[in-house]
Amino acid sequence: MDQPLMSEHVHIERKQFFFDLKENPRGRFLRITEDVGGRRDTIIVPSTGLEEFRDMIEKAIEADKAAPMQEDEDAGSS
């Protein structure tokens, strides 16, 4: 049985993300679940990879901030 260690969620636009840190006899892991209108997708990250996972998210945040937003081609043609 999985033992919960931490559970948080965040609502972003029309999606909810659930972050559940758990432990079982095989080790600790972070379960990240995305819920969009009742449809759920989940990934599991072993705790041994959490820092590397965080580093990749930080790189994505930096790249997002550095790259200009591309304008929607249809936005100006009304």
Residue frames as a rotation matrix with the C-alpha (Angstrom) as fourth column:
MET 1
0.579 0.816 0.000 0.00
0.816 -0.579 0.000 0.00
0.000 0.000 -1.000 0.00
ASP 2
-0.197 -0.624 0.756 1.25
0.578 -0.697 -0.425 3.47
0.792 0.353 0.497 -0.90
GLN 3
0.090 0.116 -0.989 1.91
0.944 -0.327 0.048 5.73
-0.318 -0.938 -0.139 2.09
PRO 4
0.616 0.155 0.772 1.14
0.519 -0.817 -0.250 9.41
0.593 0.555 -0.584 1.34
LEU 5
-0.212 -0.765 -0.608 3.87
0.968 -0.250 -0.024 11.87
-0.134 -0.594 0.793 2.34
MET 6
-0.676 0.043 -0.736 2.63
-0.027 -0.999 -0.033 15.06
-0.736 -0.002 0.677 0.65
SER 7
-0.256 0.635 0.729 -0.35
0.958 0.265 0.105 16.00
-0.126 0.725 -0.677 -1.48
GLU 8
-0.430 0.110 -0.896 -0.93
-0.005 -0.993 -0.119 19.34
-0.903 -0.046 0.428 -3.25
HIS 9
-0.008 0.381 0.925 -2.86
0.964 0.247 -0.093 20.52
-0.264 0.891 -0.369 -6.28
VAL 10
-0.608 -0.190 -0.771 -2.89
0.004 -0.972 0.237 23.55
-0.794 0.141 0.591 -8.55
HIS 11
0.411 0.790 0.455 -5.48
0.659 0.087 -0.747 24.82
-0.630 0.607 -0.485 -11.03
ILE 12
-0.579 -0.613 -0.537 -3.98
-0.045 -0.634 0.772 26.28
-0.814 0.471 0.339 -14.24
GLU 13
-0.729 0.438 -0.526 -6.36
-0.669 -0.297 0.681 27.47
0.143 0.849 0.509 -16.95
ARG 14
0.306 0.941 -0.142 -8.78
-0.885 0.336 0.324 24.57
0.353 0.027 0.935 -17.49
LYS 15
0.164 -0.369 -0.915 -6.49
0.031 0.929 -0.369 21.93
0.986 0.033 0.164 -16.00
GLN 16
0.763 -0.060 0.644 -5.93
-0.646 -0.093 0.758 20.67
0.014 -0.994 -0.109 -12.49
PHE 17
0.056 -0.813 -0.580 -2.60
-0.266 0.547 -0.793 19.15
0.962 0.199 -0.185 -11.53
PHE 18
0.930 0.214 0.300 -2.22
-0.353 0.283 0.892 16.90
0.106 -0.935 0.339 -8.49
PHE 19
-0.040 -0.988 -0.150 1.20
-0.533 0.148 -0.833 16.30
0.845 0.046 -0.533 -6.94
ASP 20
0.874 0.373 0.310 1.34
-0.469 0.486 0.738 13.31
0.125 -0.790 0.600 -4.61
LEU 21
-0.263 -0.960 -0.093 4.59
-0.772 0.268 -0.577 12.24
0.579 -0.080 -0.811 -2.97
LYS 22
0.787 0.581 0.207 4.20
-0.604 0.657 0.450 8.66
0.125 -0.480 0.869 -1.79
GLU 23
-0.427 -0.894 0.135 6.21
-0.903 0.412 -0.126 5.76
0.057 -0.176 -0.983 -0.48
ASN 24
0.822 0.565 -0.074 5.82
-0.555 0.823 0.118 2.01
0.128 -0.056 0.990 -0.81
PRO 25
0.707 -0.571 0.417 8.15
0.083 0.652 0.754 -0.97
-0.702 -0.498 0.508 -0.24
ARG 26
0.459 -0.535 0.709 9.86
0.888 0.261 -0.378 -0.25
0.017 0.804 0.595 -3.60
GLY 27
-0.652 -0.753 -0.084 10.71
0.757 -0.652 -0.040 3.37
-0.024 -0.090 0.996 -2.66
ARG 28
-0.100 0.558 -0.824 9.45
0.295 -0.774 -0.560 6.94
-0.950 -0.299 -0.087 -2.86
PHE 29
-0.640 -0.037 0.767 7.92
0.768 -0.064 0.638 8.54
0.025 0.997 0.069 -5.92
LEU 30
-0.619 0.480 -0.622 6.06
-0.244 -0.870 -0.429 11.62
-0.747 -0.114 0.655 -7.09
ARG 31
-0.389 0.618 0.684 2.82
0.886 0.454 0.094 10.98
-0.252 0.642 -0.724 -8.91
ILE 32
-0.767 0.165 -0.620 1.74
-0.242 -0.969 0.042 13.92
-0.594 0.183 0.784 -11.10
THR 33
-0.389 0.743 0.545 -1.82
0.844 0.524 -0.113 13.72
-0.369 0.416 -0.831 -12.37
GLU 34
-0.955 0.180 -0.234 -3.39
-0.263 -0.879 0.398 16.08
-0.134 0.442 0.887 -14.90
ASP 35
-0.378 0.905 0.194 -7.19
0.737 0.421 -0.529 16.29
-0.560 -0.057 -0.826 -14.86
VAL 36
-0.929 0.183 -0.321 -8.98
-0.334 -0.789 0.516 18.00
-0.159 0.587 0.794 -17.74
GLY 37
-0.188 0.963 -0.192 -12.74
-0.963 -0.143 0.227 17.72
0.192 0.228 0.955 -17.53
GLY 38
0.622 0.456 0.637 -12.61
-0.652 0.751 0.099 14.31
-0.434 -0.477 0.764 -15.86
ARG 39
0.873 -0.420 -0.249 -9.96
0.114 0.671 -0.733 12.85
0.475 0.611 0.633 -18.17
ARG 40
0.758 -0.602 0.252 -6.83
-0.469 -0.233 0.852 11.98
-0.454 -0.764 -0.459 -16.20
ASP 41
0.652 -0.700 -0.293 -3.26
0.099 0.461 -0.882 11.30
0.752 0.546 0.369 -17.25
THR 42
0.922 -0.318 0.219 -0.52
-0.257 -0.083 0.963 10.43
-0.288 -0.944 -0.159 -14.78
ILE 43
0.345 -0.885 -0.312 3.25
-0.148 0.276 -0.950 10.24
0.927 0.374 -0.036 -14.73
ILE 44
0.986 -0.119 -0.115 5.36
0.142 0.255 0.957 8.84
-0.084 -0.960 0.268 -11.93
VAL 45
0.389 -0.902 0.186 8.83
-0.389 -0.344 -0.855 10.16
0.835 0.260 -0.485 -11.13
PRO 46
0.452 -0.306 -0.838 11.03
0.744 0.648 0.164 8.12
0.493 -0.697 0.520 -8.77
SER 47
0.966 -0.046 -0.254 12.32
0.139 -0.740 0.659 10.27
-0.218 -0.671 -0.708 -5.90
THR 48
0.118 -0.990 0.081 15.87
0.607 0.137 0.783 9.59
-0.786 -0.044 0.617 -7.07
GLY 49
-0.439 -0.267 0.858 15.08
0.891 -0.251 0.378 11.67
0.115 0.930 0.348 -10.18
LEU 50
0.548 0.788 -0.280 13.20
0.818 -0.575 -0.015 14.58
-0.173 -0.221 -0.960 -8.60
GLU 51
0.182 -0.534 -0.825 16.11
0.132 -0.818 0.559 17.02
-0.974 -0.211 -0.079 -8.65
GLU 52
-0.837 -0.472 0.277 16.87
0.294 0.039 0.955 16.25
-0.462 0.881 0.106 -12.31
PHE 53
-0.144 0.891 0.430 13.14
0.977 0.060 0.202 16.60
0.154 0.450 -0.880 -13.11
ARG 54
0.597 0.318 -0.737 13.09
0.553 -0.828 0.091 19.98
-0.581 -0.462 -0.670 -11.34
ASP 55
-0.361 -0.825 -0.434 16.17
0.109 -0.500 0.859 21.09
-0.926 0.263 0.270 -13.30
MET 56
-0.761 0.136 0.634 14.40
0.648 0.183 0.739 20.31
-0.016 0.974 -0.228 -16.59
ILE 57
0.368 0.930 -0.015 11.33
0.928 -0.367 0.060 22.29
0.050 -0.035 -0.998 -15.50
GLU 58
0.360 -0.316 -0.878 13.56
0.291 -0.856 0.427 25.23
-0.886 -0.409 -0.217 -14.54
LYS 59
-0.757 -0.645 0.106 15.21
0.261 -0.149 0.954 25.09
-0.599 0.749 0.281 -17.99
ALA 60
-0.358 0.717 0.599 11.78
0.902 0.099 0.420 25.11
0.242 0.690 -0.682 -19.63
ILE 61
0.597 0.555 -0.578 10.75
0.714 -0.697 0.068 28.14
-0.365 -0.454 -0.813 -17.54
GLU 62
-0.111 -0.738 -0.665 13.92
0.113 -0.674 0.730 30.00
-0.987 0.006 0.158 -18.54
ALA 63
-0.855 -0.185 0.484 13.39
0.468 0.125 0.875 29.14
-0.222 0.975 -0.020 -22.23
ASP 64
0.081 0.972 0.222 9.76
0.988 -0.107 0.107 30.28
0.128 0.211 -0.969 -22.01
LYS 65
0.555 0.082 -0.827 10.78
0.433 -0.878 0.203 33.62
-0.710 -0.471 -0.523 -20.51
ALA 66
-0.387 -0.853 -0.350 13.53
0.051 -0.398 0.916 34.13
-0.920 0.337 0.198 -23.10
ALA 67
-0.797 0.114 0.594 11.46
0.601 0.255 0.757 33.27
-0.066 0.960 -0.272 -26.19
PRO 68
-0.797 0.560 -0.228 9.04
-0.548 -0.828 -0.116 35.88
-0.254 0.032 0.967 -27.49
MET 69
-0.164 0.839 0.518 5.42
0.132 0.539 -0.832 34.82
-0.978 -0.068 -0.199 -27.81
GLN 70
-0.953 -0.072 0.293 4.49
0.292 0.016 0.956 34.05
-0.074 0.997 0.006 -31.40
GLU 71
-0.545 0.791 -0.277 1.46
-0.653 -0.608 -0.451 35.96
-0.525 -0.065 0.848 -32.55
ASP 72
-0.177 0.624 0.761 -1.55
0.395 0.753 -0.526 34.00
-0.901 0.208 -0.380 -33.68
GLU 73
-0.930 -0.262 0.258 -1.80
0.322 -0.245 0.914 34.34
-0.177 0.933 0.313 -37.47
ASP 74
-0.280 0.916 0.286 -5.59
0.788 0.049 0.613 34.61
0.548 0.397 -0.736 -37.31
ALA 75
-0.117 0.248 -0.962 -5.61
0.883 -0.417 -0.215 37.25
-0.454 -0.875 -0.170 -34.56
GLY 76
-0.597 -0.220 -0.771 -5.02
0.040 -0.968 0.246 40.21
-0.801 0.116 0.587 -36.90
SER 77
-0.978 0.200 -0.059 -7.34
-0.064 -0.019 0.998 39.16
0.199 0.980 0.031 -39.71
SER 78
-0.516 0.848 -0.117 -10.82
0.518 0.200 -0.832 40.16
-0.682 -0.490 -0.543 -38.55
